[in-house]
Amino acid sequence: MRRFNNMLIAVALCFVLSSCGLYTKYSRPEGVENSVEKLYRGVAAEAADSVANFGTKPWQEVFTDPALQRLIDSALVRNTDVRVAQLRVGEAEAALKAARLAYIPSFAFTPNGAAASFGFSKEQWSYSVPITASWQLDIFGRLTAAKRRAKAAVEGSEAYSRAVRSQVVGAMANMYYMLLMLDAQLSIAEQTSESWGKNVETMRLMKEAGMSNEASVRQMEANYYAICTMVHDLREQVFLLENFISIMLADVPQRIERTTLAEQSLPTEVYTGVPLHLLSQRPDVQIAEQNLVQAFYATNEARASLYPSITLSGSGGWTNAVGAAIVNPASLLWSVAASLFQPIFQNGALRARLKIAKLQQQEAELQFRQTLLNAGNEVNTAIEQCQTSRTKHTLYEQQVESLAAAVESTQLMMEHGSSTYLEVLVAQQTLLNAQLSLTENRFKELQGMVNLYVALGGK
């Protein structure tokens, strides 16, 4: 009993040593906060540590179009990439559970029996029915490092799942707005085709009246056929984009229900926040940091493997074999043991493993820092795209208004003989290009807001 008490004291001491933390805990690399503050261009000095932030809003509050919301909802449920990412989270959680269970003893039921006979004597049966237990003490934090590494893997897989969801939301929104842009451009092309068709008829009548010539009619016809070709091209693009959206929905090709580009609106308000806090909401930044955390604890685990490991073991059960004698009925048998394993020489494998772990940790830190730089660049680009597109929108509207008036004037002048067909053609073509540019610029503005939302870690 005294020996057993001494063993309990030894176990208690081991727990004390383990709780002292002979391993270090992860902390974010130095200089990250300062480097993040420099990621944003064009920010006023008094607001140098703030940036547009509406990435914390749920996507339902950002994308309010009911048709788009239905598409995003369906994609988040049915998209293959989203479902695979969710399965990876489950795999990581199972690995973390296994790492946590490493702290408790393992038990095994190992019954065995044998028969023996000496000479021609009757065989004698011996058997034992033991239950064995083994418990490894985590003195130098190897199990703790493994558990923390598994926990970082879970958080990384959860961040990956959020990243996939965010990308699906952003991609679906961008494709939806592109579809609306193509619809608007198709409508413009069809209206232009109808208008130019009337101009061709007018030119033919003017030719019959001797007010025009064959060359003018043919030039008008060529432009009319060109716009008819554009109509078919736009219809094809709409058809292909609808098919691609259907693939994202993991569904068969079908027509996509939608509204119009003119009905779209996105938040114009921007909120401010601490840059590092904003970027830390991005799933890719979280993934990169959790990869660094895993590498950090993998280094701790490799370092702990250089130190001794202590295992407590015991067994208890019944047996009828005691020494060389076989007795019946069976008697109770139990044993308790402790073992220490200290690596001495393993051809440098353990130290090589530690060196590899340290190098992988440095690599993960570099990737984390680069991910932050990329994140800042994406935010900058999206903000600039939004601001530029908004500035150009009014100018495009004024240009279209002026060109529409110019087309009307040149057509009237041509009908009265004071203008040539070339002036009409140039005015019509310029107006068409401006109308198409106006719709494209509106799409770029919407796309910029979508990209900014995703760049800020949109939920």
C-alpha positions as CSV (number, residue, x, y, z in Angstrom):
1,M,0.0,0.0,0.0
2,R,2.9,2.3,0.7
3,R,4.3,1.8,-2.7
4,F,0.9,2.5,-4.2
5,N,0.7,5.8,-2.3
6,N,4.2,6.7,-3.5
7,M,3.0,6.1,-7.1
8,L,0.0,8.3,-6.6
9,I,2.3,11.1,-5.3
10,A,4.5,10.6,-8.3
11,V,1.4,10.9,-10.6
12,A,0.3,14.1,-8.8
13,L,3.8,15.6,-9.3
14,C,3.7,14.7,-12.9
15,F,0.4,16.6,-13.2
16,V,1.9,19.6,-11.5
17,L,4.8,19.6,-13.9
18,S,2.5,19.3,-16.8
19,S,0.4,22.2,-15.7
20,C,3.5,24.4,-15.4
21,G,3.5,24.6,-19.2
22,L,6.9,23.3,-20.3
23,Y,5.8,24.3,-23.8
24,T,5.1,27.8,-25.2
25,K,1.7,29.0,-26.4
26,Y,1.1,30.6,-29.8
27,S,1.1,34.4,-30.1
28,R,0.7,36.4,-33.3
29,P,4.1,37.3,-35.0
30,E,5.6,40.6,-34.1
31,G,5.0,43.6,-36.4
32,V,1.8,42.3,-38.0
33,E,-0.4,45.0,-36.5
34,N,2.0,47.8,-37.7
35,S,2.3,46.3,-41.2
36,V,-1.5,46.1,-41.5
37,E,-1.9,49.8,-40.7
38,K,0.0,50.6,-43.9
39,L,-2.1,48.4,-46.2
40,Y,-4.7,51.1,-47.0
41,R,-4.0,53.8,-49.6
42,G,-5.8,57.1,-49.8
43,V,-7.0,57.1,-46.2
44,A,-7.0,60.4,-44.3
45,A,-4.3,60.8,-41.7
46,E,-6.8,61.2,-38.9
47,A,-8.5,58.0,-40.0
48,A,-5.4,56.0,-40.9
49,D,-6.5,53.0,-38.9
50,S,-10.0,52.8,-40.4
51,V,-11.4,51.5,-43.7
52,A,-14.7,50.9,-45.3
53,N,-16.4,48.0,-43.5
54,F,-19.7,46.5,-44.3
55,G,-18.2,43.0,-44.4
56,T,-19.7,42.2,-41.0
57,K,-23.2,42.5,-42.4
58,P,-25.1,39.2,-43.3
59,W,-25.3,38.8,-47.0
60,Q,-29.1,39.0,-46.9
61,E,-28.8,42.7,-45.8
62,V,-26.3,43.5,-48.6
63,F,-28.0,41.6,-51.5
64,T,-31.7,42.5,-51.1
65,D,-32.9,41.4,-54.6
66,P,-35.3,38.5,-53.8
67,A,-34.4,36.5,-56.9
68,L,-30.7,36.8,-56.0
69,Q,-31.4,35.8,-52.4
70,R,-33.1,32.6,-53.7
71,L,-30.2,31.8,-55.9
72,I,-27.6,32.3,-53.1
73,D,-29.7,30.3,-50.6
74,S,-30.0,27.4,-53.1
75,A,-26.2,27.5,-53.9
76,L,-25.2,27.4,-50.2
77,V,-27.3,24.3,-49.7
78,R,-26.6,22.5,-53.0
79,N,-23.2,23.6,-54.2
80,T,-20.7,20.8,-54.2
81,D,-17.7,22.8,-52.9
82,V,-19.8,24.0,-49.9
83,R,-20.8,20.5,-49.0
84,V,-17.2,19.2,-49.3
85,A,-16.0,22.0,-47.1
86,Q,-18.6,21.0,-44.5
87,L,-17.4,17.4,-44.6
88,R,-13.8,18.6,-44.0
89,V,-15.0,20.4,-40.8
90,G,-16.4,17.1,-39.6
91,E,-13.1,15.3,-40.3
92,A,-11.1,17.9,-38.4
93,E,-13.5,17.7,-35.4
94,A,-13.1,13.9,-35.3
95,A,-9.3,14.3,-35.2
96,L,-9.6,16.8,-32.4
97,K,-11.8,14.4,-30.4
98,A,-9.2,11.7,-30.9
99,A,-6.4,14.1,-29.6
100,R,-8.5,15.0,-26.5
101,L,-9.1,11.3,-25.7
102,A,-5.3,10.7,-25.7
103,Y,-5.3,12.2,-22.2
104,I,-7.3,9.4,-20.6
105,P,-6.1,5.9,-20.0
106,S,-6.7,3.2,-22.7
107,F,-8.2,-0.1,-21.7
108,A,-8.1,-3.5,-23.4
109,F,-9.8,-6.8,-22.8
110,T,-7.3,-9.6,-23.7
111,P,-8.5,-13.1,-22.6
112,N,-6.4,-16.0,-23.6
113,G,-6.2,-19.8,-23.0
114,A,-3.9,-22.7,-23.7
115,A,-3.7,-26.5,-23.3
116,A,-0.5,-28.4,-22.4
117,S,0.3,-32.1,-22.0
118,F,3.6,-33.6,-20.7
119,G,4.2,-37.1,-22.1
120,F,1.0,-39.1,-22.2
121,S,-0.6,-37.3,-19.3
122,K,-3.9,-35.6,-19.6
123,E,-3.8,-32.2,-21.1
124,Q,-4.3,-29.3,-18.7
125,W,-6.0,-26.1,-19.6
126,S,-4.9,-22.7,-18.4
127,Y,-6.5,-19.4,-19.0
128,S,-6.5,-15.8,-17.9
129,V,-9.1,-13.1,-18.3
130,P,-7.3,-9.8,-17.8
131,I,-8.2,-6.2,-18.4
132,T,-5.1,-4.1,-19.1
133,A,-4.8,-0.3,-18.9
134,S,-2.2,2.1,-20.1
135,W,-1.8,5.8,-19.4
136,Q,0.8,8.1,-20.9
137,L,1.6,11.2,-18.8
138,D,1.9,14.5,-20.7
139,I,4.9,15.9,-18.8
140,F,6.5,17.8,-21.6
141,G,3.4,18.9,-23.4
142,R,3.5,16.5,-26.4
143,L,-0.1,15.6,-26.1
144,T,-1.1,19.1,-25.4
145,A,0.7,20.3,-28.5
146,A,-1.0,17.7,-30.5
147,K,-4.4,18.7,-29.1
148,R,-3.8,22.4,-29.8
149,R,-2.6,21.6,-33.3
150,A,-5.8,19.5,-33.9
151,K,-7.9,22.4,-32.6
152,A,-6.2,24.8,-35.0
153,A,-7.0,22.4,-37.8
154,V,-10.7,22.5,-36.8
155,E,-10.6,26.3,-36.8
156,G,-8.8,26.3,-40.1
157,S,-11.3,23.9,-41.7
158,E,-14.2,26.1,-40.3
159,A,-12.5,29.2,-41.9
160,Y,-12.1,27.2,-45.1
161,S,-15.8,26.4,-45.0
162,R,-16.6,30.1,-44.5
163,A,-14.2,31.0,-47.3
164,V,-16.1,28.7,-49.7
165,R,-19.4,30.1,-48.6
166,S,-18.1,33.7,-49.1
167,Q,-16.8,32.9,-52.5
168,V,-20.0,31.2,-53.5
169,V,-22.0,34.2,-52.4
170,G,-19.7,36.6,-54.2
171,A,-19.5,34.5,-57.4
172,M,-23.3,34.1,-57.5
173,A,-23.9,37.8,-56.9
174,N,-21.3,38.8,-59.6
175,M,-22.8,36.3,-62.2
176,Y,-26.3,37.5,-61.4
177,Y,-25.4,41.1,-61.9
178,M,-23.5,40.2,-65.1
179,L,-26.7,38.4,-66.3
180,L,-28.7,41.6,-65.6
181,M,-26.1,43.6,-67.5
182,L,-26.4,41.3,-70.5
183,D,-30.2,41.6,-70.3
184,A,-29.9,45.4,-70.3
185,Q,-27.4,45.4,-73.2
186,L,-29.6,42.9,-75.1
187,S,-32.6,45.2,-74.6
188,I,-30.5,48.2,-75.9
189,A,-29.3,46.2,-78.9
190,E,-32.8,45.1,-79.8
191,Q,-34.2,48.6,-79.5
192,T,-31.3,49.9,-81.6
193,S,-31.8,47.1,-84.1
194,E,-35.5,48.2,-84.5
195,S,-34.5,51.8,-84.8
196,W,-31.8,51.2,-87.4
197,G,-34.2,49.0,-89.3
198,K,-36.5,52.0,-89.7
199,N,-33.5,54.1,-90.8
200,V,-32.8,51.6,-93.5
201,E,-36.4,51.9,-94.8
202,T,-36.1,55.7,-94.6
203,M,-32.9,55.6,-96.7
204,R,-34.5,53.3,-99.3
205,L,-37.4,55.8,-99.6
206,M,-35.0,58.7,-99.9
207,K,-33.1,56.8,-102.6
208,E,-36.4,56.3,-104.6
209,A,-37.1,60.0,-104.2
210,G,-33.6,60.9,-105.5
211,M,-32.5,62.2,-102.2
212,S,-29.9,59.5,-101.5
213,N,-27.8,57.0,-103.3
214,E,-27.0,53.2,-103.4
215,A,-23.9,53.6,-101.3
216,S,-25.8,55.3,-98.4
217,V,-28.4,52.6,-98.4
218,R,-25.8,49.8,-98.4
219,Q,-23.9,51.4,-95.5
220,M,-27.0,51.7,-93.5
221,E,-27.9,48.1,-94.2
222,A,-24.4,46.9,-93.1
223,N,-24.7,48.7,-89.8
224,Y,-28.2,47.2,-89.3
225,Y,-26.9,43.7,-90.0
226,A,-24.0,44.3,-87.5
227,I,-26.4,45.2,-84.7
228,C,-28.5,42.1,-85.6
229,T,-25.4,40.0,-85.1
230,M,-24.7,41.7,-81.8
231,V,-28.3,40.8,-80.6
232,H,-27.6,37.1,-81.3
233,D,-24.2,37.2,-79.6
234,L,-25.8,38.7,-76.5
235,R,-28.5,36.1,-76.5
236,E,-25.9,33.4,-76.6
237,Q,-23.9,34.9,-73.7
238,V,-27.1,35.1,-71.7
239,F,-27.8,31.4,-72.5
240,L,-24.3,30.3,-71.5
241,L,-24.2,32.3,-68.3
242,E,-27.6,30.8,-67.2
243,N,-26.1,27.3,-67.8
244,F,-23.0,28.2,-65.7
245,I,-25.2,29.5,-62.8
246,S,-27.1,26.2,-63.0
247,I,-23.9,24.3,-62.6
248,M,-23.1,26.4,-59.5
249,L,-26.5,25.4,-58.2
250,A,-25.7,21.7,-58.9
251,D,-28.7,21.6,-61.1
252,V,-29.6,21.0,-64.8
253,P,-29.3,23.9,-67.2
254,Q,-32.4,26.1,-67.0
255,R,-33.6,29.7,-67.3
256,I,-32.7,31.8,-64.3
257,E,-35.4,34.0,-62.8
258,R,-34.2,37.5,-62.3
259,T,-35.2,41.2,-62.0
260,T,-33.5,44.1,-63.9
261,L,-30.3,46.1,-63.6
262,A,-32.2,49.3,-63.0
263,E,-33.9,47.8,-59.9
264,Q,-30.6,47.0,-58.1
265,S,-29.3,48.9,-55.1
266,L,-26.4,48.3,-52.7
267,P,-25.5,49.9,-49.4
268,T,-23.9,53.3,-49.9
269,E,-23.0,53.7,-46.3
270,V,-19.6,52.6,-45.1
271,Y,-18.5,51.8,-41.6
272,T,-15.1,52.1,-40.0
273,G,-13.1,49.7,-38.0
274,V,-9.6,48.6,-37.1
275,P,-7.8,47.2,-40.2
276,L,-6.4,44.2,-38.4
277,H,-9.8,43.4,-37.0
278,L,-11.3,43.8,-40.4
279,L,-8.8,41.6,-42.2
280,S,-8.9,39.0,-39.5
281,Q,-12.6,38.4,-40.5
282,R,-11.4,37.2,-43.9
283,P,-11.5,33.4,-44.0
284,D,-8.3,33.2,-46.1
285,V,-6.5,35.2,-43.4
286,Q,-7.9,33.0,-40.7
287,I,-6.8,29.9,-42.7
288,A,-3.3,31.2,-43.1
289,E,-3.0,32.0,-39.4
290,Q,-4.4,28.7,-38.3
291,N,-1.9,27.0,-40.6
292,L,0.8,29.0,-38.7
293,V,-0.7,27.8,-35.4
294,Q,-0.6,24.2,-36.5
295,A,3.0,24.6,-37.6
296,F,3.8,26.2,-34.3
297,Y,2.4,23.4,-32.2
298,A,3.9,20.8,-34.6
299,T,7.3,22.3,-33.7
300,N,6.4,22.0,-30.0
301,E,5.4,18.4,-30.5
302,A,8.6,17.6,-32.3
303,R,10.6,19.3,-29.5
304,A,8.7,17.3,-26.9
305,S,9.6,14.0,-28.6
306,L,13.3,14.6,-27.5
307,Y,12.3,14.4,-23.9
308,P,11.3,11.3,-21.8
309,S,7.8,9.8,-21.9
310,I,6.4,8.1,-18.9
311,T,3.6,5.5,-19.2
312,L,1.7,4.0,-16.3
313,S,0.2,0.5,-17.0
314,G,-1.7,-2.0,-15.0
315,S,-3.8,-5.1,-15.4
316,G,-6.3,-7.0,-13.4
317,G,-8.4,-10.2,-13.9
318,W,-8.7,-13.9,-13.2
319,T,-6.3,-16.7,-14.0
320,N,-5.8,-20.4,-13.1
321,A,-2.2,-20.4,-13.9
322,V,0.1,-19.3,-11.0
323,G,3.7,-19.9,-11.8
324,A,4.0,-23.5,-13.0
325,A,0.9,-24.6,-11.1
326,I,-2.6,-24.7,-12.5
327,V,-5.4,-24.3,-10.0
328,N,-9.1,-24.3,-10.1
329,P,-11.1,-22.2,-9.6
330,A,-9.3,-19.1,-10.9
331,S,-7.7,-16.6,-8.6
332,L,-7.6,-12.8,-8.8
333,L,-4.4,-11.4,-10.3
334,W,-3.4,-7.7,-10.6
335,S,-0.3,-5.7,-11.4
336,V,0.8,-2.1,-11.6
337,A,3.9,-0.8,-13.4
338,A,5.5,2.4,-14.6
339,S,7.9,2.8,-17.5
340,L,10.1,5.7,-18.8
341,F,11.3,6.0,-22.3
342,Q,14.1,8.4,-23.1
343,P,15.4,8.6,-26.7
344,I,19.2,8.5,-26.9
345,F,20.1,7.9,-30.5
346,Q,17.8,7.4,-33.4
347,N,20.2,8.3,-36.3
348,G,19.3,12.0,-35.8
349,A,15.7,11.4,-37.0
350,L,14.1,13.3,-34.1
351,R,16.3,16.4,-34.4
352,A,15.8,16.3,-38.2
353,R,12.0,16.2,-37.6
354,L,12.4,19.2,-35.3
355,K,14.4,21.1,-37.9
356,I,11.8,20.4,-40.5
357,A,9.0,21.5,-38.2
358,K,10.8,24.8,-37.5
359,L,11.3,25.5,-41.3
360,Q,7.7,24.7,-42.0
361,Q,6.7,27.1,-39.2
362,Q,8.8,29.9,-40.9
363,E,7.2,29.0,-44.2
364,A,3.7,29.3,-42.7
365,E,4.6,32.7,-41.1
366,L,5.7,34.0,-44.5
367,Q,2.5,32.8,-46.1
368,F,0.5,34.4,-43.4
369,R,2.1,37.8,-43.9
370,Q,1.7,37.5,-47.7
371,T,-2.0,36.7,-47.2
372,L,-2.4,39.9,-45.2
373,L,-0.7,41.9,-48.0
374,N,-2.9,40.3,-50.6
375,A,-6.0,41.0,-48.5
376,G,-5.1,44.6,-48.2
377,N,-4.6,44.9,-51.9
378,E,-8.0,43.3,-52.7
379,V,-9.7,45.8,-50.3
380,N,-7.9,48.7,-51.9
381,T,-8.8,47.5,-55.4
382,A,-12.5,47.0,-54.6
383,I,-12.8,50.4,-52.9
384,E,-11.2,52.2,-55.9
385,Q,-13.4,50.3,-58.3
386,C,-16.5,51.4,-56.4
387,Q,-15.5,55.0,-56.2
388,T,-14.4,55.2,-59.8
389,S,-17.6,53.6,-61.1
390,R,-19.8,55.8,-59.1
391,T,-18.0,58.9,-60.3
392,K,-18.3,57.8,-64.0
393,H,-21.9,56.8,-63.7
394,T,-23.2,60.4,-63.8
395,L,-20.9,61.3,-66.6
396,Y,-22.1,58.3,-68.7
397,E,-25.7,59.3,-68.1
398,Q,-25.0,62.9,-69.3
399,Q,-23.1,61.5,-72.3
400,V,-26.0,59.2,-73.3
401,E,-28.5,62.1,-73.0
402,S,-26.4,64.4,-75.2
403,L,-25.8,61.7,-77.8
404,A,-29.5,60.7,-78.0
405,A,-30.3,64.4,-78.7
406,A,-27.5,64.4,-81.4
407,V,-28.8,61.3,-83.1
408,E,-32.3,62.8,-83.3
409,S,-31.0,66.1,-84.7
410,T,-28.8,64.5,-87.3
411,Q,-31.6,62.3,-88.5
412,L,-33.9,65.3,-88.9
413,M,-31.2,67.2,-90.7
414,M,-30.5,64.2,-93.1
415,E,-34.2,63.9,-93.9
416,H,-34.2,67.6,-94.9
417,G,-31.0,67.3,-96.8
418,S,-28.7,69.4,-94.6
419,S,-26.8,66.4,-93.2
420,T,-25.1,63.3,-94.7
421,Y,-25.8,59.7,-93.8
422,L,-22.2,59.4,-92.5
423,E,-23.0,61.9,-89.7
424,V,-26.1,59.8,-88.8
425,L,-24.1,56.6,-88.7
426,V,-21.4,58.1,-86.5
427,A,-24.0,59.5,-84.1
428,Q,-25.9,56.3,-83.9
429,Q,-22.8,54.2,-83.3
430,T,-21.5,56.6,-80.7
431,L,-24.8,56.5,-78.9
432,L,-24.9,52.7,-78.9
433,N,-21.4,52.5,-77.5
434,A,-22.2,55.0,-74.8
435,Q,-25.4,53.1,-73.8
436,L,-23.5,49.8,-73.6
437,S,-20.7,51.5,-71.6
438,L,-23.3,52.9,-69.2
439,T,-24.7,49.4,-68.4
440,E,-21.2,48.0,-68.1
441,N,-20.1,50.7,-65.7
442,R,-23.2,50.0,-63.6
443,F,-22.2,46.4,-63.5
444,K,-18.7,47.3,-62.5
445,E,-20.0,49.4,-59.6
446,L,-22.1,46.5,-58.4
447,Q,-19.2,44.2,-58.9
448,G,-16.9,46.5,-56.9
449,M,-19.3,46.4,-54.0
450,V,-19.6,42.6,-54.1
451,N,-15.8,42.3,-54.2
452,L,-15.4,44.7,-51.3
453,Y,-17.9,42.8,-49.3
454,V,-16.0,39.5,-50.0
455,A,-12.6,41.2,-49.4
456,L,-13.8,42.3,-46.0
457,G,-14.8,38.7,-45.1
458,G,-18.5,38.9,-46.0
459,K,-20.6,36.5,-44.1
